[in-house]
Structure formats: C-alpha cells, structure tokens
Amino acid sequence: MIDLYFWPTPNGLKVKLFLEEAGLAYRVLPVDLGAGEQFAPAFLAIAANNRIPAILDHEPADRAAALPLFESGAILWYLAEKTGRFLPSEPRARLASLQWLFWQMAGLGPMAGQNGHFRVYAPHPIAYAIERYTRETRRLYGVLNGQLAEREFIAGDYSIADMACYPWIVPHAAHGQDLGEFPHLQRWFETLRTRPATVRTYAGVADVYAPRARPLSDAARGVLFGAPAVGQ
C-alpha cells in the first residue's frame, strides 16, 4: 500500500496518474493547501519542502522500513524503477524518458505554474509578468509539439515523461494557450485524455485554475504564496 499525500494540482495529478496506470494499491491523503495543512509537523516529516505530492510506500522495493519520498519527478522515477514499468531498460531510450521528465520539472512546470499564478491567483494583474510567462509557456508547447511530430509519445513508448507533462497541458486554456496551434501536441493530448487511467485519475477532481466564485482571501493567499520559511 502507498499513501499519496495529494491536492489536485498538476504535480499531484501526475503521481496519481502513475498509480492508476500501474494498478498499484494506494490511498489518497488530502493535504488542503489553502488551509495550511502542508505545514503540519506530520506532513513535514514526509515532505521537508512542505509541498505536495509526497508518498509513503509501506512496501518499498528494498523491503526495509516504510519509505517517504517527496518531489513528483523523484516519485515517478522511483515508482517506475520499483514496478519495472513506464521507463525503458535500454540505455538510450531510458535517458530519453528521463531527459523529458527533467525538462518538465525544470521548464514546463515552473513556467506554466508562474503563468497560472499571474493569470489566476495574483491579486492584481501585472501585464509584463502575464506576457512573459504566457510567451514562455507557448515556446515550451512548441518544443513539445516538435518532439511529438514523428512519435506517438514523448520519448517513443508511453512513459513517465508523458505522465509528467500531461497534467501541465490540461490547463492550457487557463494558461492562454490554443492547442489548435500545436497539432502534434493536440493529437498526443487527446490520446492521453481518453486513456482509462487518465479518466480515473481526473474523475471528480476539481480544477484548481477554474474561475472562482469568490477571490482568495488575504489569509488564504498568505498561506499559499507568502508563508515563511519552515522553522521560522
């Protein structure tokens, strides 16, 4: 059994997607970010960076004590190693998958995340920030579109690279992107969207970028974006 510390952000969803694809037994332990539950001592013992997702694997590959792990990319890599699935064994194909996993972690996620922040969560619109991150998100979509021009999935076969990137493409409209401009990316997106594991992953999941009936309170915004360093 794997405990998944989860909130429906793109990073949380990509680990849930792997668990569904692999058919692993898991239970979801919600961590309400707006309520500050990511700062609870019990959670910090699992995830020192006070971010979701995190896991606690009660049956780790080394058969030792339960294994805590945070950082979504590291979790995907670990689960792929543990199950022997969604990460090729052939060295060059393996490196290709890991390369695109790191690309998502270092580029697509941070840039699209800042895009979403300034479009949806910032208390006041900042034109320069919105333009800068929208433009960079569009550039990264173009990179991914080019990679998919001659292959069905990002690194050849379906892998953790696809699972890492897909949840960051889901909010394309909220991020000011038109998938119609990226035909190969759009084809890939529709392929993944209809996979049974994807459907299960997103069933009943709230869209964190959906328009809000009420704006964030100052207290909630402080918890989400202005919290002090852990230990202060």
C-alpha positions in Angstrom: 0.0 0.0 0.0 1.2 3.5 -0.9 -0.1 6.6 0.9 -0.4 9.5 -1.5 -0.3 12.9 0.0 -2.4 14.8 -2.5 -4.0 18.0 -3.7 -5.4 18.3 -7.3 -2.5 20.4 -8.7 -0.7 19.2 -11.9 2.2 17.8 -9.8 -0.2 15.9 -7.5 -2.1 14.5 -10.5 0.9 13.1 -12.3 1.7 10.8 -9.4 -1.9 9.7 -9.1 -1.8 9.0 -12.9 1.1 6.7 -12.5 -0.6 4.8 -9.6 -3.7 4.4 -11.8 -1.7 3.3 -14.8 0.3 0.7 -12.8 -2.6 -0.5 -10.9 -0.8 -0.1 -7.5 -2.8 -0.1 -4.3 -2.9 3.4 -2.8 -4.9 5.6 -0.6 -5.3 9.4 -1.0 -4.5 11.5 2.0 -5.7 15.1 1.1 -3.4 18.0 2.1 -5.5 21.1 1.9 -3.0 23.7 0.8 -5.3 26.7 1.3 -5.9 25.6 4.9 -2.1 25.3 5.5 -2.1 21.5 6.1 1.2 21.3 4.3 2.9 22.9 7.3 1.7 20.3 9.8 4.6 18.5 11.5 3.3 15.1 10.5 3.4 16.1 6.8 6.8 17.8 7.1 8.2 14.6 8.4 7.3 13.1 5.0 7.9 16.2 2.8 10.5 18.6 4.1 9.8 21.1 1.4 6.1 21.5 2.5 4.9 20.7 -1.0 2.7 18.0 -2.4 2.8 15.4 -3.7 4.6 13.0 -1.4 4.3 9.3 -0.8 4.8 6.8 2.0 5.5 3.4 0.5 4.7 0.8 3.1 6.2 -2.0 0.9 9.3 -0.4 -0.6 11.5 -2.1 -3.2 14.2 -2.7 -0.7 11.8 -4.4 1.7 13.0 -2.2 4.6 11.1 0.3 6.6 8.3 2.4 5.0 9.9 4.8 2.5 8.8 8.5 2.5 9.5 10.4 -0.7 8.7 13.9 -2.0 9.3 15.7 -5.3 7.0 14.5 -8.1 9.8 13.7 -10.5 11.7 11.6 -8.0 8.4 9.8 -7.1 7.7 8.9 -10.7 11.3 7.7 -11.2 11.1 5.6 -8.0 7.8 4.0 -8.9 9.0 3.3 -12.4 12.1 1.6 -11.0 10.0 -0.3 -8.4 7.5 -1.7 -10.9 9.7 -2.0 -13.9 7.1 -0.1 -15.9 7.0 3.1 -17.9 10.7 3.6 -18.0 12.7 1.7 -20.7 15.6 -0.5 -19.7 17.6 0.2 -23.0 20.1 2.9 -22.0 19.4 5.4 -24.7 15.6 5.1 -24.5 15.8 5.3 -20.8 17.8 8.5 -21.0 15.3 10.0 -23.4 12.5 9.4 -20.9 14.5 10.9 -18.1 15.6 13.8 -20.2 12.0 14.8 -20.8 11.0 14.2 -17.2 13.7 16.7 -16.2 12.5 19.1 -18.9 9.1 19.1 -17.4 10.4 19.6 -13.9 12.8 22.4 -14.8 10.8 24.1 -17.6 7.2 23.3 -18.4 6.1 23.0 -14.8 7.7 26.2 -13.4 6.9 28.4 -16.4 3.3 27.2 -16.7 2.9 27.5 -12.9 4.0 31.1 -13.0 1.7 31.7 -15.9 -1.2 30.3 -13.9 -0.3 32.3 -10.8 -0.2 35.7 -12.5 -3.3 34.9 -14.6 -5.5 33.4 -11.9 -4.1 34.0 -8.4 -2.3 37.3 -8.4 -4.4 39.9 -6.5 -3.7 42.5 -9.3 -2.9 41.9 -13.0 0.8 42.6 -13.9 0.9 42.8 -17.7 4.6 42.2 -18.0 4.5 39.0 -15.9 1.4 37.7 -17.8 3.0 38.3 -21.1 6.4 36.9 -20.2 5.1 33.6 -18.8 2.4 33.2 -21.4 5.1 33.6 -24.1 7.5 31.2 -22.5 4.7 28.6 -22.0 3.9 28.9 -25.7 7.6 28.4 -26.6 7.6 25.2 -24.5 4.5 24.0 -26.1 6.3 24.4 -29.4 9.2 22.4 -28.2 6.9 19.6 -27.2 5.0 19.8 -30.4 8.2 19.4 -32.4 9.2 16.4 -30.3 5.8 14.7 -31.0 5.9 15.4 -34.7 7.4 11.9 -35.5 6.5 9.8 -32.5 3.3 8.8 -30.7 4.6 9.6 -27.2 7.2 12.0 -26.0 10.1 9.5 -25.7 8.9 6.8 -28.0 6.8 4.5 -25.9 4.4 5.7 -23.2 6.5 6.6 -20.2 6.8 8.7 -17.1 7.7 11.6 -19.4 4.2 11.6 -20.7 2.7 11.3 -17.2 4.8 14.2 -16.0 3.9 16.6 -18.9 0.2 15.8 -19.4 -1.2 17.4 -16.3 0.6 20.6 -17.1 -1.1 20.7 -20.5 -4.6 20.1 -19.1 -5.0 23.8 -18.0 -3.9 25.1 -21.5 -6.9 27.4 -21.8 -6.3 28.9 -18.3 -2.7 29.5 -19.4 -3.6 31.3 -22.5 -2.7 28.6 -25.0 -4.6 27.3 -28.0 -3.8 23.6 -28.7 -5.0 24.1 -32.3 -1.7 25.9 -32.9 0.2 22.7 -32.0 -1.3 19.8 -33.9 1.1 17.1 -32.8 0.7 18.2 -29.2 -3.0 18.3 -29.6 -3.1 14.7 -31.0 -1.0 13.5 -28.1 -3.1 15.3 -25.6 -6.3 13.7 -26.9 -4.7 10.3 -26.9 -3.8 10.6 -23.2 -7.0 12.3 -22.2 -9.0 9.2 -23.2 -6.8 6.6 -21.6 -8.8 4.7 -18.9 -6.2 5.5 -16.2 -6.4 9.2 -17.1 -10.2 9.2 -16.9 -10.0 7.6 -13.5 -7.3 10.0 -12.3 -9.4 13.1 -13.2 -12.8 11.7 -12.1 -14.3 14.1 -9.6 -11.1 16.3 -9.4 -11.6 20.0 -9.0 -9.9 22.3 -11.5 -7.5 24.5 -9.5 -7.5 27.0 -12.3 -11.3 27.2 -12.7 -12.9 30.7 -12.2 -13.6 31.3 -8.6 -17.0 32.4 -7.2 -15.0 34.4 -4.6 -11.5 35.6 -4.8 -8.9 34.2 -2.4 -8.9 35.8 1.0 -5.8 37.6 2.2 -5.3 34.8 4.7 -5.6 32.0 2.1 -3.2 33.9 -0.2 -0.7 34.3 2.6 -0.8 30.6 3.3 -0.4 29.6 -0.3 2.1 32.2 -1.5 3.5 34.1 1.4 4.3 31.6 4.1 7.5 32.0 6.0 10.4 29.5 5.7 9.9 26.3 7.6 11.4 26.6 11.0 10.9 30.4 11.3 
